[in-house]
Amino acid sequence: MGANTILLITIHLEASLHQPMYYLLSLLSLLDMVLCLTVIPKVLVIFWFDLRPISFSACFLQMYIMNCFLAMESCTFMVMAYDRYVAICHPLRYSSIITDQFVVKAAIFILARNVLLTVPIPILSAQLYYCGRNVIENCICANMSVSRLSCDDVTINRIYQFAGGWTLLGSDLILIFLSYTLILRAVLRLKAEGAVAKALSTCGSHFILILFFSTILLVFVLTHVAKKKVSPDVPILLNVLHHVIPAALNPIVYGVRTQEIKQGIQRLLKKGW
């Protein structure tokens, strides 16, 4: 939270950072903060004070925000990968392609696609008939964890959850891999001294973070599918880690390692001092 807040303040106050790439970074930080505020406070309250109850409406609201904002974060990674692809593979056309209007259109697309396509998830779960126990085997209101408490058939919920997840996150991941494959091919053709190492260092850290984001989500889904073969604590731990670790690493990998942002933070600290 602190790192993302510093990043947002720096980008807002530093005029030199009012560029499309940093606007996308601001969007990513906002998504990370919303996800953390949605999940972590309740998790901490459970661990610290053993206050486990959550209202019916709050549970489904948390479910919607988690699904929606995780999909938005994945989509933002995809747009940022495209931004890096244009910057490295078509540097002369970068300023004409990646404009403020492009960022606005990308933000509208990210918002509209994921808000609309994730709405059915909590609606389908809320329409189920809950007649048995009301203890969720999780510290957050994950769709499948809640749906299992129902006395109804949850086949439609399962199908939509997995089909929607693979459609949204899967398509983003394919485009991200394609972008970085083209970037790698272009970088390996560079002949300037140090250019290859610099490009690989920057894009490599981005790609590793995105891969971690996708891998831990995939493992979480697979552990739910094979729930009888793994400890029940494993999906819970993966769910929490998936909300905490990317949010902590994103401002470091995308922000502090960027020279312009590092200089911007230093200038702000000098002004404040």
KEKE-765691 format. One record per residue: x, z, y of N, C-alpha, C in turn; residue in one letter. Coordinates in steps of 0.1 Angstrom, whole numbers. Each point is the difference from the previous one (the first is absolute). Layout:
DRENKE  n.xx  n.zz  n.yy ca.xx ca.zz ca.yy  c.xx  c.zz  c.yy rest
DRENKE     X     Z     Y     X     Z     Y     X     Z     Y    a
...
***
This chain:
DRENKE  n.xx  n.zz  n.yy ca.xx ca.zz ca.yy  c.xx  c.zz  c.yy rest
DRENKE     8     0   -12    -8     0    12     9     0    13    m
DRENKE    10     9     0     9     1    11     7   -13     3    g
DRENKE     6    -6   -11     7   -13     2    -9   -11     5    a
DRENKE   -12    -1    -6    -9   -10     5    -5     2    14    n
DRENKE    -1    12     4    -4     3    14    11    -4    10    t
DRENKE    12     4    -4    12    -4     9     1   -15     1    i
DRENKE    -3    -7   -11     1   -14     0   -11    -7     9    l
DRENKE   -12     5    -1   -11    -5     8     3     3    15    l
DRENKE     5    12     3     3     3    14    11    -9     6    i
DRENKE    10    -1    -8    12    -9     4    -5   -14     3    t
DRENKE    -8    -6    -9    -4   -14     1   -10    -1    12    i
DRENKE    -8    11     3    -9    -1    11     7     1    13    h
DRENKE    11     9     1     6     2    13    11    -9     3    l
DRENKE     6    -6   -10    11    -9     2    -5   -15     2    e
DRENKE     1    -5    12    -5   -14     3     7   -10    -8    a
DRENKE    13     2    -4     8   -10    -8    -6    -1   -14    s
DRENKE    -8    10    -4    -5     0   -14   -14    -6     0    l
DRENKE    -5    -5    11   -14    -6     0     1   -14    -5    h
DRENKE     2    -1   -13     2   -13    -7    -9     0   -13    q
DRENKE    -4   -12    -5    -8     0   -11     5     8   -12    p
DRENKE    13    -1    -3     5     7   -12    -2    15     1    m
DRENKE     1     6    12    -1    14     2   -15     4     1    y
DRENKE    -9    -9     4   -14     2    -1    -4     2   -14    y
DRENKE     5    -8    -9    -3     1   -14     5    13    -6    l
DRENKE    12     4     5     6    13    -5    -9    11     5    l
DRENKE    -6    -1    12    -9    11     5   -12     1    -8    s
DRENKE    -5   -12    -4   -12     0    -9     3     7   -13    l
DRENKE    11    -3    -6     4     6   -12     1    16     1    l
DRENKE     6     4    11     1    14     3   -14     7     1    s
DRENKE    -9    -7     7   -13     6     2    -7     1   -14    l
DRENKE     1   -10    -8    -6     0   -14     6    12    -8    l
DRENKE    13     2     1     7    11    -7    -6    13     5    d
DRENKE    -2     2    13    -4    12     5   -15     3    -4    m
DRENKE    -8   -10     0   -14     2    -4    -1     4   -15    v
DRENKE     8    -7    -8     1     4   -15     4    14    -2    l
DRENKE    11     4     7     5    14    -1   -10    10     4    c
DRENKE    -7    -3    11   -10    10     6   -12     0    -9    l
DRENKE    -3   -10    -8   -11    -1    -9     2     8   -13    t
DRENKE    13     0    -5     3     5   -13     7    14     1    v
DRENKE    11     0     7     9    11     0    -6    14     4    i
DRENKE    -8     1    11    -5    13     4    -8     6   -12    p
DRENKE    -9    -8    -6    -8     6   -11     9     4   -12    k
DRENKE    10    -8    -3     9     3   -11     7    14     3    v
DRENKE     5     1    12     7    13     4    -9    12     0    l
DRENKE   -13    -2     4   -10    11     0    -2     4   -15    v
DRENKE     0   -10    -9    -2     4   -14    12     7    -6    i
DRENKE    12    -4     3    12     6    -5     3    14     6    f
DRENKE    -3     1    13     4    12     7   -11    11    -1    w
DRENKE   -13    -4     2   -10    10     0   -10    -1   -11    f
DRENKE     2   -10    -9    -9    -1   -12   -14    -3     5    d
DRENKE    -2    -7    11   -13    -3     5    -4   -15    -5    l
DRENKE    -6     0   -11    -2   -13    -7   -13    -7     4    r
DRENKE   -11     6     4   -13    -7     2     2   -11    11    p
DRENKE    -8   -10    -2    -1   -11    10   -15    -5     0    i
DRENKE    -5    -3    11   -14    -4     0    -2   -14    -5    s
DRENKE   -12    -4    -4    -3   -13    -6     4   -11     9    f
DRENKE    -4     1    13     2   -10    10    15    -1     3    s
DRENKE     7    11     2    14     0     3     8    -6   -11    a
DRENKE    -4     2   -13     7    -5   -11     0   -16     0    c
DRENKE   -12    -5     3    -2   -15     0     6    -6    12    f
DRENKE     0     7    11     7    -5    12    15     0    -3    l
DRENKE     6    10    -6    14     0    -3     3   -12   -10    q
DRENKE    -9    -2    -9     2   -11   -10     1   -13     7    m
DRENKE    -9    -2    10    -1   -13     7    13    -2     8    y
DRENKE     4    10     8    11    -1     9    13    -3    -8    i
DRENKE     1     7   -12    12    -2    -8     1   -15    -5    m
DRENKE   -11    -5    -6     0   -13    -5     2   -11    11    n
DRENKE    -7     2    11     0    -9    11    14    -1     7    c
DRENKE     6    12     3    12     0     7    12    -3    -9    f
DRENKE    -1     3   -13    11    -5    -8     0   -15    -1    l
DRENKE   -12    -6    -1     0   -15     0     4    -5    13    a
DRENKE    -3     6    11     5    -4    14    15     1     1    m
DRENKE     6    10    -6    14     2     0     7   -11    -8    e
DRENKE    -6    -3   -11     6   -11    -9    -1   -14     8    s
DRENKE   -11    -2     7    -2   -12     8    10    -1    11    c
DRENKE     3    12     6     9     0    11    14    -3    -4    t
DRENKE     4     5   -12    13    -3    -6     1   -15    -2    f
DRENKE   -11    -7    -4     0   -14    -2     2    -8    13    m
DRENKE    -6     5    11     1    -7    13    15     3     5    v
DRENKE     5    11    -2    14     3     4    10    -8    -8    m
DRENKE    -3    -2   -13     9    -9    -8     0   -14     6    a
DRENKE   -12    -5     4    -1   -13     6     7    -1    13    y
DRENKE     0    11     8     7     1    12    15    -2    -2    d
DRENKE     5     7   -10    15    -1    -4     3   -14    -5    r
DRENKE    -9    -6    -7     2   -13    -5     2   -10    11    y
DRENKE    -9     1    10     1    -9    11    12     2     8    v
DRENKE     4    13     2    12     4     8    12    -5    -6    a
DRENKE     1     0   -13    13    -4    -7     0   -15    -4    i
DRENKE   -11    -5    -5    -1   -14    -4    -3   -10    11    c
DRENKE    -7     4    10    -4    -9    11     3     7    14    h
DRENKE    12     4     2     3     9    12    -3    -8    14    p
DRENKE     1   -13     0    -2    -7    13   -15    -1     3    l
DRENKE    -9     2   -10   -14    -1     2    -7    14     0    r
DRENKE     9    10    -2    -6    14    -1    -9     4    12    y
DRENKE     5    -2    12    -7     4    12   -13    -8     2    s
DRENKE    -1   -12    -6   -12    -7     2   -10     2   -11    s
DRENKE     5     6   -12    -9     3   -11    -5    15     1    i
DRENKE    10     9     0    -3    14     1    -2     4    14    i
DRENKE   -12    -1     5    -4     4    14    -9    12     0    t
DRENKE    -3     5    12   -10    11     1   -13    -4    -5    d
DRENKE    -4   -13     1   -13    -5    -5     1     1   -15    q
DRENKE    11    -4    -6     1     1   -15    -2    14    -5    f
DRENKE     6    10     7    -1    14    -4   -15     4     1    v
DRENKE    -7    -4    11   -14     4     1    -8    -6   -11    v
DRENKE     2   -13    -3    -7    -6   -11     3     6   -13    k
DRENKE    13     4    -2     4     6   -13    -7    14    -1    a
DRENKE     0     7    11    -7    14     0   -15    -1    -3    a
DRENKE    -6   -10     5   -15    -2    -2    -2    -4   -15    i
DRENKE     9    -9    -5    -1    -4   -14     2    13    -9    f
DRENKE    11     8     2     2    12    -8   -11     9     1    i
DRENKE    -6     2    11   -11     9     2   -13    -5    -7    l
DRENKE    -4   -13     3   -12    -5    -6     1    -1   -15    a
DRENKE    10    -6    -5     1    -2   -15    -1    13    -8    r
DRENKE     7    10     5     1    12    -8   -12    10     2    n
DRENKE    -5     0    13   -12     8     2   -11    -5    -8    v
DRENKE    -3   -13     0   -11    -5    -7     1     0   -15    l
DRENKE    12    -3    -5     1    -1   -15     1    14    -7    l
DRENKE     3    10     8     1    14    -7   -12     8     2    t
DRENKE   -10    -5     8   -12     8     3    -8     2   -13    v
DRENKE    -1   -10   -10    -8     3   -12     6    11    -9    p
DRENKE    13     4     1     5    10    -9    -6    13     2    i
DRENKE    -1     6    12    -7    13     1   -15    -1    -2    p
DRENKE    -6   -12     4   -14    -2    -1    -4     0   -15    i
DRENKE     7    -7    -8    -2     0   -15     1    14    -6    l
DRENKE    10     7     4     2    13    -5   -11    10     5    s
DRENKE    -4    -1    12   -10     9     6   -14    -3    -7    a
DRENKE    -3   -12    -5   -12    -3    -6    -2     5   -14    q
DRENKE    11     5    -6     0     5   -14    -7    13     0    l
DRENKE    -5     3   -12    -7    13    -2     9    10    -6    y
DRENKE     3    11     8     9    11    -4    -8    12    -5    y
DRENKE     0     1   -14    -9    10    -6     9    11    -7    c
DRENKE    12    -2    -2     9     9    -7     8     9     9    g
DRENKE    13     2    -5     9     8     8     4    -6    13    r
DRENKE     4     7    10     4    -5    13    14     3     3    n
DRENKE     9     1   -10    14     2     3     8   -12    -2    v
DRENKE     6    -5    10     8   -13     0    14     3    -6    i
DRENKE     4    -7   -10    14     2    -5    10    -7     8    e
DRENKE     0     4    13    10    -6    10    -1     9    12    n
DRENKE    11    -1     9    -1     7    12    -5    -8    12    c
DRENKE    -4   -13    -3    -6    -8    10   -12    -8    -7    i
DRENKE    -8    -5     8   -12    -7    -5     3   -15    -4    c
DRENKE     7    -1   -10     3   -14    -5   -13    -5    -7    a
DRENKE    -2   -13     2   -12    -6    -5    -3     3   -15    n
DRENKE    10    -3    -8    -2     2   -15    -2    14    -4    m
DRENKE     7     9     7     0    14    -2   -14     6     2    s
DRENKE    -6    -5    11   -14     4     4   -10    -6    -9    v
DRENKE     1   -13    -3   -10    -7    -8    -1     5   -14    s
DRENKE    11     6    -5     0     5   -14   -10    12    -1    r
DRENKE    -3     6    11    -9    12     0   -15    -5    -2    l
DRENKE    -2   -12     2   -14    -5    -1    -5    -1   -14    s
DRENKE   -13     1    -1    -7    -2   -13    -4   -15    -2    c
DRENKE     2    -8    10    -3   -14    -1    11    -9    -6    d
DRENKE    -2   -12    -2    10   -10    -5     8    -4    13    d
DRENKE    13     2    -1     9    -3    12     8   -13    -2    v
DRENKE    -5    -9    -9     7   -12    -3     1    -9    13    t
DRENKE   -11    -1     8     1    -8    12    10     6    10    i
DRENKE     0    13     1    10     7     9    14    -4    -5    n
DRENKE     3     1   -13    13    -3    -5     4   -15     3    r
DRENKE    -9    -9    -3     2   -14     2     3    -3    15    i
DRENKE    -8     6     9     2    -3    14    13     6     5    y
DRENKE     3    12    -4    12     7     4    13    -8    -4    q
DRENKE     0    -4   -13    12    -8    -4     0   -14     5    f
DRENKE   -11    -7     0    -1   -13     5     4    -1    15    a
DRENKE    -6    10     7     3     0    15    14     4     2    g
DRENKE     5     9    -7    14     5     2    10   -12    -3    g
DRENKE    -2    -7   -11     9   -10    -4    -2   -12     9    w
DRENKE   -12    -3     5    -2   -11    10     7     3    13    t
DRENKE    -2    12     6     6     3    13    15     3    -1    l
DRENKE     3    10    -8    15     3    -1     8   -10    -8    l
DRENKE    -6    -6   -10     7   -10    -8     3   -13     8    g
DRENKE   -10    -4     8     3   -12     9    10     3    10    s
DRENKE     0    12     6    10     4    10    14     0    -6    d
DRENKE     1     6   -12    13     1    -7     5   -14    -3    l
DRENKE    -8    -9    -4     5   -13    -4     5    -7    13    i
DRENKE    -7     1    11     5    -6    13    12     7     5    l
DRENKE     1    13    -2    13     7     4    12    -5    -8    i
DRENKE    -2    -1   -13    11    -5    -9     4   -14     4    f
DRENKE   -10    -8     3     3   -14     4     8     0    13    l
DRENKE    -4     8    10     7     0    13    14     5    -2    s
DRENKE     2    10    -8    14     5    -2     9    -9    -9    y
DRENKE    -7    -7    -8     7   -10    -8     6   -11     9    t
DRENKE    -9    -5     9     4   -11     9    11     6    10    l
DRENKE    -2    12     4    10     7     9    14     0    -7    i
DRENKE     0     5   -13    12     1    -8     7   -14    -1    l
DRENKE    -8   -10    -3     5   -14    -1     7    -4    13    r
DRENKE    -7     3    12     5    -4    13    13     8     3    a
DRENKE     0    13    -3    11     8     3    13    -4    -7    v
DRENKE    -2    -4   -13    12    -4    -8     6   -13     5    l
DRENKE    -7    -7     8     5   -12     6     8     2    13    r
DRENKE    -1    12     6     6     3    12    15     0    -2    l
DRENKE     7    -5    10    15    -1    -1     7     9    10    k
DRENKE    -8     5    10     6     9    10     5    13    -6    a
DRENKE    12     4     4     6    12    -6    -9    13     3    e
DRENKE    -3     7   -10    -8    12     1   -15    -2     1    g
DRENKE    -4   -12     2   -15    -3     2    -8     3   -13    a
DRENKE     7    -4   -12    -7     2   -13    -2    15    -2    v
DRENKE    11     8     2     0    14    -3   -11     7     9    a
DRENKE     0    -4    13    -9     6     9   -15    -3    -4    k
DRENKE    -3   -12    -3   -13    -4    -3    -5     6   -13    a
DRENKE     9     1   -10    -3     6   -13    -2    15     1    l
DRENKE     8     6     9    -2    15     3   -13     3     5    s
DRENKE    -4    -8    10   -13     2     7   -12    -3    -9    t
DRENKE     0   -12    -6   -11    -4    -8     0     7   -13    c
DRENKE    12     4    -5     0     6   -13    -6    14     0    g
DRENKE     2     8    11    -6    13     1   -15    -1     2    s
DRENKE    -5   -10     7   -14    -3     2    -6    -3   -14    h
DRENKE     6    -9    -8    -5    -4   -12    -1    11   -11    f
DRENKE    11     9     1     0    11   -10   -11    10     3    i
DRENKE    -3     2    13   -11     9     4   -13    -6    -4    l
DRENKE    -2   -12     2   -13    -7    -4    -1     0   -16    i
DRENKE    11    -2    -7     0     1   -14    -4    13    -5    l
DRENKE     5    11     7    -3    14    -4   -15     2     2    f
DRENKE    -5    -4    11   -14     1     4    -9    -6   -11    f
DRENKE     4   -12    -5    -8    -7   -10     2     6   -14    s
DRENKE    12     3    -3     3     5   -13    -7    13    -3    t
DRENKE     1    10     9    -6    13    -2   -15    -1    -1    i
DRENKE    -6   -10     7   -15    -3    -1    -3    -5   -14    l
DRENKE     9    -9    -4    -3    -6   -14     1    10   -11    l
DRENKE    10     9     1     2    10   -10   -12    10     1    v
DRENKE    -5     3    12   -12     9     1   -12    -7    -7    f
DRENKE    -2   -12     2   -11    -7    -6     1     0   -15    v
DRENKE    12    -3    -5     3     0   -15    -2    13    -6    l
DRENKE     4    11     7    -2    13    -6   -14     4    -1    t
DRENKE    -8    -5    10   -15     2    -1    -6    -7   -12    h
DRENKE     5   -12    -3    -5    -8   -11     4     7   -13    v
DRENKE    12     5    -1     5     6   -12     0    15     2    a
DRENKE   -11     6     5     0    14     3     2     9   -11    k
DRENKE    -5    -4   -12     2     9   -12    14     1    -5    k
DRENKE     9    -9     4    13     0    -5    10     6    10    k
DRENKE    -4     4    12     8     7    10    -5    13     4    v
DRENKE     8     8     6    -5    13     5    -9    -2    12    s
DRENKE   -11     8     1   -10    -2    10     6     3    14    p
DRENKE    12     6     1     6     3    13     8   -12     5    d
DRENKE     3    -9    -9     8   -12     5    -8    -9    10    v
DRENKE   -12    -4    -3    -8    -8    11    -1     8    13    p
DRENKE    -2    13    -1    -2     8    12    13     0     9    i
DRENKE    11     2    -7    13     0     7     3   -14     6    l
DRENKE    -2   -11    -8     2   -13     5    -9    -3    12    l
DRENKE   -12     5     0   -10    -3    11     5     7    12    n
DRENKE     5    12     0     5     7    11    13    -7     5    v
DRENKE     9    -3    -9    13    -6     4    -3   -14     7    l
DRENKE   -10    -7    -5    -3   -13     5    -5     1    15    h
DRENKE    -5    11     4    -5     2    14    11     6     9    h
DRENKE    10     7    -7    10     8     8    13    -8     2    v
DRENKE     5    -6   -11    14    -6     1     0   -12     9    i
DRENKE    -9   -10    -2     1   -12     9    -2     4    14    p
DRENKE    -9     9     3    -2     4    14    12     7     6    a
DRENKE     8     6    -8    13     7     4    11   -10     2    a
DRENKE     0   -10    -9    11   -10     0    -2   -12    10    l
DRENKE   -13    -4     2    -2   -11     9     6     1    13    n
DRENKE    -1    11     8     6     1    13    15    -1     0    p
DRENKE     6     5   -12    15     0    -1     5   -14    -3    i
DRENKE    -6    -7   -10     4   -13    -4    -3   -10    10    v
DRENKE   -12     0     5    -4   -11    10     3     4    14    y
DRENKE     1    13     3     2     4    14    14     4     4    g
DRENKE     5    12    -6    13     5     5    11    -9    -4    v
DRENKE    -1    -8   -11    11    -9    -3     0   -12     8    r
DRENKE   -10    -2     9     0   -11     9     7     4    13    t
DRENKE    10    -8     3     9     4    11    -8     2    14    q
DRENKE   -10    -9     2    -7     1    13    -8    13     1    e
DRENKE    -6     4   -11    -8    12     0     9    12     1    i
DRENKE    12     0    -7     9    11     1     5     1    14    k
DRENKE     3   -11     7     4     1    14   -11     5     9    q
DRENKE   -13    -4    -3   -11     5     8    -2    15    -2    g
DRENKE     1     5   -12    -1    14    -2    11     8     8    i
DRENKE    12    -6    -1    11     7     7    -2     0    15    q
DRENKE    -5   -11     6    -4     0    14   -10    10     4    r
DRENKE   -11     1    -8   -10    10     3     5    14    -1    l
DRENKE     9     3   -10     5    13    -1     9     3    12    l
DRENKE     7   -10     5     9     3    12    -9     2    12    k
DRENKE   -11    -7     2    -9     2    11    -7    14    -1    k
DRENKE    -4     4   -12    -6    13    -2    10    11     3    g
DRENKE    13    -2    -4    10    10     2     3     1    15    w
***
